[in-house]
């Protein structure tokens, strides 16, 4: 076989990853999509384990609406902006931004804007929106690289939506403060391999914080680019530490962000200006991953758009696991479902997948195979028109052309007369 990420073990791992999961619709043993959906969701929730955002766990996949505080309301350009926050059972307050048209009347369709990963954890929600004339230079660069120099959450709100964008662990308001960790851990995470000091009993005994790494957590827009980049250097290495610790605690990064996204969906659905029967979600990359899990688990998401995160377990096993966040991996999930089948658990509710042909994070042939798996489930359910895969030329991004297709897809299913009621 060709070169792969685990060398001589590749053929064995490929055989494992190529076996249909025991609950896989594509295994040919299942024809009733509704019973398959119920089985698949039940097993996914079991594998995720207790959702920390639910205060210990939720077997139904529902999370109670947390008390929401309105921190500030104001107008930016033609949009009304509300800065919100809520306290989950763990960690700092979740901060969020709600955007809506300035002259909006009546209940609006609501969309969760799911921010990306991109190894940028100092910022979260701010990566896909803009609420002041001054944009941090690193955010300007980020939006230029991935979003066609556009704050896409703002553009979607202008089309008639209430758009809620929130931080999840470990981004922005939910990030881990380096200054709270033992200094020897921070030093090892940020040091080049040949510069790492030997770990000694004396070093472990001295757990005082490392000076200079406790960046400010308040004025994100005013933070110097050097401080942001310094924090993200630490955070890139710390994600693996966080994932290991959460596994040891009986939970995982996926359980955390899934629960936090479910809590945000509850917040959005409970807003007086939002029609709870017309809810959607959309995101690129890490936001596309979050779309797969959230939309696969909760039928209140009437329309979903996953950009820049679709492939197969075989692709992750052999070629791309080194490029991806620990947020992807739900232990043992591949034994039961193919990755695109997680999104297919929402059938027959609409799902659009957007990809690019030069994305180094995925193998294009496996992206297309994942699309075929997803579309096969929708065809079996008699809902082929509610699922689509579009591949655009270019690198990993959510370009303006891709955004326009995403917005049109959301318009088709949420702005018209159909909404969620068409899929009940």
C-alpha positions in Angstrom: 0.0 0.0 0.0 1.0 3.6 -0.3 2.7 5.6 2.5 0.5 6.3 5.5 0.7 7.8 8.9 1.5 4.6 10.9 3.9 2.8 8.6 3.9 -1.0 8.8 0.7 -0.9 10.8 -1.2 0.8 8.0 -2.6 -2.2 6.2 -3.9 -3.6 9.5 -5.5 -0.3 10.5 -6.9 0.2 7.0 -8.7 -3.2 7.3 -10.1 -2.1 10.6 -11.3 1.3 9.3 -12.7 -0.3 6.1 -15.1 -2.6 7.9 -18.7 -1.3 8.0 -19.7 -0.2 11.5 -22.2 -2.4 13.2 -24.8 0.3 12.9 -23.7 1.6 9.5 -26.6 2.2 7.2 -24.3 1.4 4.3 -23.6 -2.1 5.6 -26.8 -3.1 3.7 -28.5 -4.5 6.7 -30.7 -1.5 7.4 -33.5 0.0 5.3 -35.7 1.9 7.8 -34.0 5.3 8.2 -36.1 6.3 11.2 -35.3 3.3 13.4 -31.6 3.6 12.2 -31.6 7.3 13.3 -32.8 6.4 16.8 -30.3 3.6 17.2 -27.4 5.7 15.9 -28.2 8.7 18.1 -28.6 6.5 21.2 -25.2 4.9 20.6 -23.5 8.2 19.8 -24.7 9.7 23.1 -23.6 6.6 24.9 -20.1 6.9 23.4 -19.9 10.6 24.1 -20.8 9.9 27.8 -22.2 12.4 30.2 -22.4 15.9 28.7 -20.7 18.2 31.2 -22.8 21.1 30.0 -25.8 19.2 31.2 -24.5 19.2 34.7 -23.4 15.7 34.6 -25.1 14.1 31.7 -28.1 14.0 29.3 -29.3 10.7 27.9 -31.7 12.6 25.6 -29.1 14.9 24.1 -31.0 17.9 25.5 -29.4 20.5 27.7 -31.4 22.9 29.9 -31.5 26.6 29.0 -28.9 28.3 31.1 -29.8 31.7 32.7 -28.7 34.3 30.1 -27.3 37.7 31.0 -27.4 40.5 28.5 -24.1 42.3 29.0 -24.5 45.0 26.4 -26.8 46.1 23.5 -25.9 48.4 20.7 -26.0 49.0 17.0 -23.2 48.3 14.5 -23.8 49.5 11.0 -27.3 48.1 10.0 -27.3 45.4 12.7 -28.6 45.1 16.2 -26.0 43.5 18.5 -26.4 41.9 21.9 -23.4 40.6 23.9 -24.7 37.7 26.0 -23.2 35.3 28.6 -24.2 32.3 30.5 -22.6 30.1 33.1 -22.2 26.3 32.5 -21.5 23.9 35.3 -17.8 24.1 34.6 -15.3 26.7 33.5 -15.6 30.5 33.0 -18.7 32.1 31.6 -19.6 31.4 28.0 -19.7 34.7 26.1 -21.7 35.1 22.9 -22.9 37.6 20.3 -26.4 37.8 18.9 -26.7 39.6 15.6 -30.0 40.5 13.9 -31.2 43.0 11.3 -31.7 46.5 12.7 -35.3 46.8 11.4 -36.4 43.2 11.9 -40.0 42.6 12.8 -41.6 39.3 13.9 -39.9 36.0 14.8 -36.8 35.5 12.7 -35.2 32.2 11.7 -32.2 31.6 13.9 -28.8 30.2 13.0 -25.9 29.1 15.2 -22.7 30.4 13.7 -20.1 27.9 14.7 -16.5 29.3 14.8 -13.5 27.4 13.4 -10.5 25.9 15.1 -7.5 26.9 12.9 -5.2 26.5 15.9 -6.3 30.0 17.0 -7.8 29.7 20.5 -7.2 33.2 21.7 -10.1 34.1 19.5 -13.3 32.2 19.1 -16.6 33.8 18.1 -14.8 36.9 16.9 -13.3 35.0 14.0 -16.6 35.0 12.1 -18.2 38.3 13.0 -17.5 42.0 13.4 -19.1 44.4 15.9 -16.9 47.5 15.7 -15.1 49.5 13.0 -11.7 48.5 14.5 -10.9 44.9 13.7 -7.9 43.2 15.4 -5.1 42.8 12.8 -5.0 39.0 13.4 -8.7 38.8 12.9 -8.5 40.8 9.7 -5.8 38.4 8.5 -7.9 35.4 9.6 -11.0 36.5 7.8 -9.0 37.4 4.7 -7.5 33.9 4.6 -10.5 31.8 5.3 -13.6 33.9 4.7 -12.9 36.1 1.7 -12.3 39.2 3.9 -15.8 38.8 5.2 -17.5 38.5 8.6 -19.9 35.9 7.4 -22.1 35.9 10.5 -22.9 39.6 9.8 -23.7 38.9 6.2 -26.1 36.2 7.2 -27.8 38.4 9.7 -28.4 41.0 7.1 -30.3 38.5 5.0 -33.0 38.3 7.8 -31.6 35.9 10.4 -30.9 36.1 14.1 -27.3 34.7 14.3 -25.9 33.5 17.6 -22.1 33.0 17.8 -20.7 31.6 21.0 -17.3 30.4 22.4 -16.7 26.8 23.2 -14.0 25.1 25.2 -11.1 26.0 24.9 -11.6 29.2 22.8 -11.7 32.9 23.8 -13.9 33.3 26.8 -13.7 29.5 27.4 -9.9 29.3 27.0 -7.4 27.8 29.5 -5.2 30.5 31.2 -1.6 29.5 30.9 -0.8 31.3 34.1 -3.0 28.7 36.0 -0.8 25.8 35.0 2.5 24.7 36.6 5.3 26.5 35.0 7.3 23.4 34.1 4.3 22.2 32.0 4.1 25.5 30.1 7.8 25.5 29.4 7.8 22.0 27.9 4.8 22.9 25.7 6.4 26.0 24.2 10.0 24.8 24.0 11.5 23.2 20.9 12.2 19.5 21.4 16.0 20.0 21.6 15.6 22.8 24.2 13.3 21.0 26.6 14.8 20.6 30.1 14.9 17.2 31.7 11.9 16.7 33.9 13.3 16.4 37.5 11.6 15.9 40.9 12.7 19.4 41.7 11.0 20.9 38.7 7.8 19.0 39.4 7.9 20.1 43.0 8.0 23.7 41.9 4.5 24.2 40.4 4.6 28.0 40.4 3.3 29.6 37.1 5.7 30.6 34.3 6.1 34.4 34.3 4.9 36.2 31.2 2.5 33.6 29.9 -0.7 34.7 31.6 -2.0 36.9 28.8 -4.9 39.3 29.5 -8.4 37.8 29.2 -10.4 41.0 29.0 -9.7 43.4 26.1 -9.2 40.9 23.3 -9.4 43.5 20.6 -6.6 45.5 22.3 -4.2 42.7 22.9 -1.0 43.0 21.0 -0.5 40.5 18.1 2.6 39.2 19.8 0.7 38.3 22.9 -2.0 36.5 20.9 0.5 34.5 19.0 2.3 33.7 22.2 -0.8 32.4 23.8 -1.8 30.3 20.7 1.7 28.7 20.7 1.0 27.5 24.2 -2.6 26.5 23.4 -1.6 24.4 20.4 0.5 22.1 22.6 -2.0 22.2 25.5 -4.9 20.8 23.5 -3.4 17.3 23.8 -2.9 17.8 27.5 -6.5 18.9 27.9 -7.8 16.0 25.9 -5.8 13.5 27.9 -7.0 14.9 31.2 -10.7 14.9 30.1 -10.4 11.3 29.0 -9.0 10.5 32.4 -11.9 12.3 34.0 -14.4 10.1 32.1 -15.3 12.7 29.5 -13.8 14.1 26.3 -13.4 17.3 24.2 -16.3 16.2 21.9 -18.6 15.6 24.9 -17.8 19.1 26.1 -18.2 21.0 22.9 -21.3 19.0 21.9 -22.9 19.9 25.2 -21.9 23.5 24.9 -23.3 23.7 21.4 -26.6 22.1 22.6 -26.8 24.7 25.4 -26.3 27.5 22.8 -29.0 26.0 20.6 -31.3 26.1 23.7 -30.4 29.8 24.2 -31.1 30.6 20.5 -34.4 28.7 20.5 -35.6 30.5 23.7 -35.0 34.0 22.4 -38.2 36.0 21.9 -37.1 37.3 18.5 -36.4 33.7 17.1 -38.8 31.2 15.6 -37.8 27.9 17.3 -39.3 26.0 14.4 -36.7 27.6 12.0 -33.3 26.9 13.3 -30.0 26.2 11.5 -26.3 25.9 12.0 -23.3 26.6 9.9 -19.5 26.5 10.2 -16.2 26.0 8.6 -13.5 23.5 9.6 -13.8 23.1 13.4 -17.2 24.7 12.9 -18.0 22.2 10.2 -17.1 19.4 12.6 -19.3 20.9 15.3 -22.1 21.1 12.7 -21.8 17.4 12.0 -22.3 16.4 15.7 -24.9 19.1 16.6 -27.0 18.6 13.5 -26.7 14.9 13.7 -28.0 14.8 17.3 -30.8 17.5 17.4 -33.8 17.6 15.1 -34.5 21.2 16.1 -31.7 22.0 13.6 -33.9 22.3 10.6 -31.1 23.1 8.2 -27.4 22.4 8.4 -24.3 23.6 6.4 -21.0 21.9 7.0 -18.1 23.6 5.3 -14.5 22.2 5.2 -15.0 19.1 7.4 -16.1 16.0 5.7 -14.3 12.8 5.0 -14.1 9.1 6.1 -12.5 7.3 9.0 -10.1 5.6 6.5 -8.8 9.0 5.5 -8.3 10.1 9.2 -6.6 6.7 10.0 -4.2 6.6 7.1 -3.6 10.1 5.9 -5.0 13.0 8.0 -5.2 12.3 11.7 -2.1 14.5 12.3 -3.8 17.5 10.8 -6.9 17.4 13.1 -8.0 18.5 16.5 -8.8 16.1 19.4 -12.3 17.5 19.1 -12.9 15.0 16.3 -12.4 11.8 18.2 -15.3 10.1 20.0 -13.8 6.8 21.3 -15.0 3.7 19.5 -17.4 5.6 17.2 -15.9 4.1 14.1 -17.0 0.7 15.3 -20.6 1.7 14.8 -20.9 4.6 12.2 -19.0 6.0 9.4 -18.1 9.7 10.0 -20.6 11.1 7.3 -23.3 8.9 8.8 -23.1 11.1 12.0 -24.5 14.0 9.9 -26.9 11.6 8.1 -28.6 10.9 11.5 -30.6 14.1 10.8 -32.2 12.6 7.7 -34.6 13.8 6.2 -33.7 17.3 7.4 -31.6 19.3 4.9 -27.8 19.0 5.0 -25.4 20.8 2.7 -21.7 19.9 2.6 -19.1 22.3 1.1 -15.6 21.3 0.3 -12.6 22.4 -1.8 -10.4 20.5 -4.2 -7.0 21.6 -2.7 -7.7 21.2 1.0 -4.7 19.7 2.6 -6.7 18.5 5.6 -8.6 15.9 3.6 -8.1 13.5 0.7 -10.4 14.6 -2.1 -11.4 11.1 -3.1 -12.4 10.3 0.5 -14.4 13.6 0.6 -16.3 12.5 -2.4 -16.8 9.0 -1.0 -18.1 10.5 2.3 -20.6 12.6 0.2 -21.8 9.4 -1.6 -22.4 7.7 1.8 -24.3 10.7 3.1 -26.4 11.0 -0.1 -27.1 7.3 -0.1 -28.9 7.6 3.3 -30.9 10.5 2.0 -31.8 8.7 -1.2 -33.0 5.7 0.9 -35.2 8.0 2.9 -36.7 9.5 -0.3 -35.1 12.9 0.5 -32.3 13.1 -2.1 -33.2 16.7 -2.8 -32.4 17.7 0.8 -28.7 16.7 0.7 -25.9 18.1 -1.5 -22.2 18.1 -1.7 -20.4 20.9 -3.6 -16.7 20.9 -4.3 -15.1 24.3 -5.1 -11.6 25.1 -6.5 -9.2 26.3 -3.9 -7.6 25.7 -0.5 -9.2 25.1 2.9 -11.7 28.0 3.2 -15.3 29.2 3.2 -15.0 31.5 0.3 -17.6 34.1 -0.7 -18.9 31.8 -3.4 -19.3 29.0 -0.9 -21.0 31.4 1.5 -23.5 32.4 -1.1 -24.4 28.8 -1.7 -24.7 28.2 2.0 -26.9 31.3 2.5 -29.1 30.3 -0.4 -29.5 26.8 1.1 -30.5 28.3 4.4 -32.9 30.7 2.7 -34.5 27.8 0.8 -35.3 25.8 4.0 -35.6 28.5 6.7 -36.8 31.7 5.0 -39.6 30.1 3.0 -42.9 28.7 4.3 -41.5 25.2 5.0 -39.1 25.4 7.9 -38.9 22.5 10.4 -42.6 21.7 10.0 -41.9 20.1 6.6 -39.7 17.5 8.2 -41.7 16.6 11.3 
